[in-house]
């Protein structure tokens, strides 16, 4: 049975699409899409104690052979192969110089996907290269319960590579079936874009939530104060972007990546909620 949606979520038709940035849908069509611009924080202490659906660690396959004399040619061939597959997240060279051989390749494939791809190609994987693979995702991008309440899910198809680690604060809201974001102190009027590893679901209390698609953890309820690493980067598929703009308008896209509730962050790291002031300098 689907959870009961709170009044907050069910009042999507209370505001016209012009004020929410919607795609100009009729009143009848707009009424079927959800709005959630604020939400109380759930019990993150309890949620953080729940067991993850699966482990979320990247897997690595260490090098087991010395670097051969033709390593540069081999590395360039494999970089081209992985890049053509659209699965190259990064690579490393022996000493960092541009003419050095490749000794590390990070892929956006799971280890199982990589092995199937290699078998299909009939290739021998070089053993002097250290490989890394992303964890599998256990959850869909949008749960069946949430699917009909939104116009489009604005998330990358490609897996996410290394991100810059500055901390940004802001909000992500759901209005008339579209997702809008803004950094702290700024209007929440930009089109939000998420990393592939973030999904949408409805929690037992009926609120729309962002979930980690790998481990299944609740990251935030839409409308909470949030933080995210950044400036976040993501590959935006042109077809997905076209669908987003058709449904939700032509506004600027803000890549929020993998947002986390500020309350969840402080529950996990309570010493950061009210950081202690440094002691006063000694008096003379």
C-alpha positions as CSV (number, residue, x, y, z in Angstrom):
1,X,0.0,0.0,0.0
2,X,1.3,3.5,-0.9
3,X,2.0,5.8,2.1
4,X,-0.5,8.6,2.8
5,X,0.9,11.9,1.5
6,X,0.8,14.8,3.9
7,X,-1.2,17.9,3.2
8,X,2.0,19.7,2.4
9,X,2.7,17.4,-0.5
10,X,-0.9,17.3,-1.8
11,X,-1.3,21.0,-2.2
12,X,0.6,21.1,-5.5
13,X,-2.3,22.8,-7.3
14,X,-2.4,25.6,-4.7
15,X,0.2,27.6,-6.6
16,X,0.1,28.2,-10.4
17,X,2.9,26.9,-12.6
18,X,4.0,30.4,-13.4
19,X,5.1,31.0,-9.8
20,X,6.8,27.6,-9.4
21,X,8.7,27.6,-12.7
22,X,6.5,24.8,-14.1
23,X,6.3,24.0,-17.8
24,X,3.0,25.7,-18.4
25,X,0.8,22.7,-17.7
26,X,-2.9,23.2,-17.4
27,X,-4.5,23.4,-14.0
28,X,-5.9,19.8,-14.3
29,X,-2.5,18.4,-15.2
30,X,-0.7,20.5,-12.6
31,X,-3.0,19.2,-9.8
32,X,-1.5,15.7,-10.1
33,X,2.1,16.9,-9.5
34,X,3.4,17.3,-6.0
35,X,4.8,20.2,-4.0
36,X,7.0,20.0,-0.9
37,X,8.8,23.2,0.0
38,X,9.5,22.4,3.7
39,X,9.5,19.4,5.9
40,X,10.4,18.6,9.5
41,X,13.5,16.6,10.0
42,X,12.9,12.8,10.6
43,X,14.7,10.9,13.4
44,X,18.1,10.8,11.8
45,X,19.6,9.1,14.9
46,X,17.4,6.1,14.3
47,X,17.9,6.3,10.5
48,X,21.6,6.4,10.8
49,X,21.5,3.2,12.9
50,X,19.7,1.3,10.2
51,X,21.7,-1.3,8.3
52,X,22.6,-0.2,4.7
53,X,21.0,-2.2,1.9
54,X,24.5,-3.1,0.7
55,X,28.1,-2.0,1.2
56,X,28.9,1.1,-0.8
57,X,32.7,0.9,-1.1
58,X,34.5,1.2,-4.4
59,X,36.3,-1.9,-5.4
60,X,39.9,-2.0,-6.6
61,X,42.0,-4.5,-8.5
62,X,45.6,-3.9,-7.7
63,X,48.5,-4.3,-10.1
64,X,50.1,-7.8,-10.0
65,X,52.8,-7.4,-12.6
66,X,55.7,-5.1,-13.3
67,X,55.4,-2.2,-15.8
68,X,56.4,-3.6,-19.2
69,X,58.5,-1.8,-21.8
70,X,55.4,-1.1,-24.0
71,X,53.3,0.1,-21.1
72,X,52.7,3.6,-22.7
73,X,51.1,2.0,-25.8
74,X,49.1,-0.4,-23.7
75,X,47.8,2.3,-21.4
76,X,46.8,4.7,-24.3
77,X,44.9,1.9,-26.0
78,X,43.0,1.0,-22.8
79,X,42.3,4.7,-22.0
80,X,40.8,5.1,-25.5
81,X,38.8,1.9,-25.1
82,X,37.3,2.9,-21.7
83,X,36.7,6.4,-22.9
84,X,34.8,5.2,-25.9
85,X,32.7,3.1,-23.5
86,X,31.9,6.4,-21.7
87,X,33.3,4.9,-18.5
88,X,36.5,6.8,-17.8
89,X,36.5,8.6,-14.5
90,X,40.2,9.2,-14.2
91,X,43.7,7.8,-14.6
92,X,47.2,8.0,-13.1
93,X,50.7,7.9,-14.6
94,X,53.9,6.5,-13.2
95,X,55.4,9.9,-12.4
96,X,52.7,12.3,-13.4
97,X,54.4,13.4,-16.6
98,X,52.4,13.5,-19.8
99,X,54.6,10.9,-21.5
100,X,54.6,8.5,-18.6
101,X,52.8,5.1,-18.9
102,X,49.4,4.7,-17.4
103,X,49.4,2.6,-14.2
104,X,45.9,3.4,-12.8
105,X,42.4,3.6,-14.4
106,X,39.3,4.6,-12.5
107,X,36.1,3.4,-14.3
108,X,32.4,4.2,-13.9
109,X,31.6,0.5,-14.3
110,X,31.0,-2.0,-11.5
111,X,33.5,-4.8,-11.4
112,X,30.9,-7.2,-12.8
113,X,30.1,-4.8,-15.6
114,X,33.8,-4.5,-16.4
115,X,34.3,-8.2,-16.5
116,X,31.3,-8.8,-18.8
117,X,32.5,-5.9,-21.1
118,X,36.1,-7.4,-21.3
119,X,34.8,-10.9,-22.1
120,X,32.5,-9.5,-24.8
121,X,35.5,-7.7,-26.3
122,X,37.8,-10.7,-26.1
123,X,40.6,-8.6,-24.4
124,X,43.3,-9.5,-21.9
125,X,43.3,-7.0,-19.1
126,X,46.8,-5.6,-18.4
127,X,48.0,-6.7,-15.0
128,X,50.4,-3.8,-14.4
129,X,47.4,-1.4,-14.2
130,X,45.5,-0.8,-11.0
131,X,41.8,-0.7,-11.7
132,X,38.9,0.7,-9.7
133,X,35.2,0.2,-10.0
134,X,32.1,1.9,-8.7
135,X,29.7,0.1,-6.3
136,X,26.5,-1.3,-7.8
137,X,23.3,0.7,-7.1
138,X,20.5,-1.2,-5.3
139,X,17.7,1.2,-5.8
140,X,16.0,2.8,-8.8
141,X,16.3,6.5,-9.6
142,X,12.6,7.0,-8.6
143,X,10.6,4.6,-6.5
144,X,7.3,3.4,-7.9
145,X,5.4,5.3,-5.2
146,X,7.0,8.6,-6.2
147,X,7.0,8.2,-10.0
148,X,3.6,9.7,-10.8
149,X,4.1,12.8,-8.5
150,X,6.9,14.4,-10.5
151,X,7.3,15.6,-14.1
152,X,10.9,14.5,-14.6
153,X,13.8,13.2,-12.5
154,X,16.8,15.5,-13.1
155,X,19.7,13.2,-12.4
156,X,22.8,12.1,-14.4
157,X,22.8,8.8,-16.1
158,X,26.6,8.4,-15.9
159,X,28.2,7.5,-12.6
160,X,29.9,10.2,-10.5
161,X,33.7,10.7,-10.4
162,X,35.8,12.5,-7.8
163,X,34.3,15.8,-6.6
164,X,35.6,19.0,-5.1
165,X,35.1,19.0,-1.4
166,X,34.1,22.6,-0.5
167,X,30.9,22.6,1.5
168,X,27.9,24.5,0.1
169,X,24.7,25.1,2.0
170,X,21.2,25.6,0.6
171,X,17.8,24.1,-0.1
172,X,16.2,21.8,-2.6
173,X,12.4,22.0,-3.0
174,X,9.8,20.2,-5.1
175,X,7.2,22.5,-6.7
176,X,4.5,21.4,-9.1
177,X,6.5,18.2,-9.9
178,X,9.8,20.1,-10.6
179,X,12.9,20.3,-8.4
180,X,14.4,23.7,-7.6
181,X,17.5,24.6,-5.6
182,X,19.3,27.6,-4.3
183,X,22.4,28.2,-2.2
184,X,22.0,29.6,1.3
185,X,20.7,33.2,1.3
186,X,19.7,33.0,-2.4
187,X,16.3,32.3,-4.0
188,X,15.4,28.7,-4.6
189,X,14.8,29.3,-8.2
190,X,17.4,27.3,-10.2
191,X,16.6,23.9,-11.7
192,X,18.2,21.3,-9.5
193,X,20.4,18.5,-10.9
194,X,21.5,15.4,-9.0
195,X,24.2,12.8,-9.2
196,X,23.3,9.4,-10.5
197,X,23.7,7.9,-7.1
198,X,20.8,9.9,-5.6
199,X,17.2,8.7,-5.9
200,X,13.7,9.9,-5.0
201,X,11.4,8.1,-2.6
202,X,8.5,8.6,-0.1
203,X,9.2,7.8,3.5
204,X,6.7,6.1,5.9
205,X,5.5,9.5,7.1
206,X,4.6,10.5,3.5
207,X,7.4,13.0,2.8
208,X,9.5,13.0,-0.4
209,X,13.0,12.1,0.4
210,X,16.4,11.9,-1.3
211,X,18.0,8.4,-0.9
212,X,21.4,7.0,-1.5
213,X,20.8,4.5,-4.3
214,X,23.8,2.4,-3.2
215,X,23.2,1.9,0.5
216,X,19.5,3.0,0.7
217,X,20.1,5.6,3.4
218,X,17.8,8.6,3.7
219,X,19.9,11.7,2.8
220,X,17.2,14.4,3.3
221,X,13.6,15.3,3.1
222,X,13.0,17.9,0.3
223,X,12.6,21.3,1.8
224,X,15.1,20.8,4.6
225,X,18.3,22.9,5.0
226,X,21.0,20.9,3.2
227,X,24.6,20.9,2.3
228,X,26.6,19.4,-0.6
229,X,30.2,19.1,-1.8
230,X,31.1,21.4,-4.5
231,X,31.2,23.2,-6.7
232,X,29.6,19.9,-7.8
233,X,30.1,18.6,-11.3
234,X,28.1,16.1,-13.3
235,X,27.5,14.9,-16.9
236,X,24.2,16.2,-18.1
237,X,22.7,14.0,-20.8
238,X,21.3,16.2,-23.6
239,X,18.1,14.2,-23.9
240,X,17.5,14.4,-20.1
241,X,18.2,18.1,-20.2
242,X,15.8,18.6,-23.0
243,X,13.1,16.8,-21.1
244,X,13.8,18.8,-17.9
245,X,13.5,22.2,-19.8
246,X,10.4,21.1,-21.6
247,X,8.7,20.2,-18.3
248,X,10.2,22.7,-15.9
249,X,11.3,25.8,-17.8
250,X,14.5,27.2,-19.2
251,X,16.1,28.4,-15.9
252,X,19.7,28.0,-14.9
253,X,20.7,24.5,-13.8
254,X,22.4,24.2,-10.3
255,X,24.2,20.9,-9.8
256,X,23.6,20.0,-6.2
257,X,25.1,16.5,-6.7
258,X,24.4,14.5,-3.6
259,X,22.8,16.8,-1.0
260,X,22.5,15.8,2.7
261,X,20.3,17.3,5.3
262,X,22.1,19.6,7.6
263,X,20.3,18.0,10.6
264,X,21.5,14.6,9.4
265,X,25.0,15.8,9.1
266,X,24.9,17.3,12.6
267,X,23.4,14.2,14.0
268,X,26.2,12.2,12.6
269,X,28.9,14.7,13.7
270,X,27.4,16.3,16.8
271,X,30.6,18.2,17.7
272,X,30.0,20.3,14.5
273,X,26.5,21.5,15.6
274,X,27.9,24.1,18.0
275,X,31.6,24.3,17.5
276,X,33.5,25.4,20.5
277,X,34.9,28.9,20.4
278,X,38.7,29.1,20.6
279,X,40.0,30.1,24.0
280,X,40.8,33.7,24.6
281,X,44.5,34.7,24.2
282,X,46.3,35.0,27.5
283,X,46.2,38.4,29.1
284,X,49.5,40.2,29.6
